[in-house]
Amino acid sequence: MTFGARMLKTGVAVTLALYAGALLGLSSPVIAGIAAIFAMQPTIYRSWRYLIDQLQTNTLGAILAMLGGMVFSNEPIAVGLVCILVIMICLQLKMGDTIGITLVTVVSVMEASGQWDFALNRFLLSLIGIFSAFIINIALFPPKPKVQFEQQVRQTFDRLSLLLRTAVSDEIKESVFRADKRELEDTIAQLTDKYKLMEEDQKKIKAPKFSDHRQLVVYKQMLRTLRKGFEVLDAVEQHYFQASRTPELNREFDEHLEKLTKFHEHIMLKFDDKLKPGYSETLKFENENDEFLRRMLDRYAAERTGVLRLSIVSAEMYEYGHQLERLNRLADHSAAGAGD
């Protein structure tokens, strides 16, 4: 497990909440610490949205808990019923993410059994925890999903390129290949989550900049291309080695995988602005990708037997190349836009 900024921020937010509760003379400041743990969010927008939602649901929960405590005291069955009611209201308001802290507020307020000062103490502690998490999230290492996404894309491609270059040649140990492939799959899943966060942030902005929208399109294609590269690995593992092959066929597949990987590297260098002006392999690659599939189809049509597995691998490789071509066009457009 890697020590990250969110771990540090959660610890600092809990510390701040506990100190704030103690300085204000509120009893049981641990409630503020618990609220801070729940309230830490992965993006600034989510932190702000969470703060607003929590103010609403916590206030509502505290009022219902206070009324429940006055009518039913702090009987366990009464606490459970009020919790169920609050959960239903939160879900109806489409504020399911706020349920955790709201229920902490409900249970702690109902413990007061109608004592207003005690109930107010518990309510304020929850708010202190929420505000502490919000303040720390925007003040200490504020989330930068775009920077994190770009860094992780490059790291993921490095792992993908190693596996692609050794997949057909069968140079890498099978146990190592499978372990690295699982890690690659997990990393792509994490990238998908980060992309969804960025997409969510942009959708909530009333008038996002065109450049931000274009950047999101680029990120989406980067992610799609990595997925297609992973699907090539999956096809190789599931079908390639189970099919009958000649040394010449092995060489053709190995060489084309090398071309795919090299072209992907070429595109990533474009995004990093590390290529010389006018240098391009685009047309050459597109022709080679089409020619590879055509050559394989001709071979399969002639042999007719034992080619189904290899045709699946060929199709996945061609689709990976097609997605690379789309990513390359976006890279060219991005470079042209930067030059304007």
Buried (B, 14 or more C-beta within 10 A) or exposed (E): EEEEBBEEBBBBBBBBBBBBBEEEEBEEBBBBBBBBBBBBBBBBBBBBBBBEBBBBBBBBBBEBBBEBBBEBEBEEEBBEEBBEBBBEBBEEEEBEBBBBBBBBBBBBBBBBBBBEEBBBBBBBBBBBBBBBBBBBBBEEBEBEBBEBBBEBBEEBBEBBBBBBBBBBEBEBEEEEBEEBBEEBBEBBEBBEEBBEBBBBBBEEEEEEEEEEEBBBEBBBBBBBBBBBBBBBBBBBBEBBEEBEBEEEBBEBBBEBBBBBBBBBEBBBEBBEEEBEEEEBBBEEBBEBBEEBBEEBBEBBEEEEEEBEBBBBBBBBBBBBBBBBBEBBEBBBEBBEEEEE
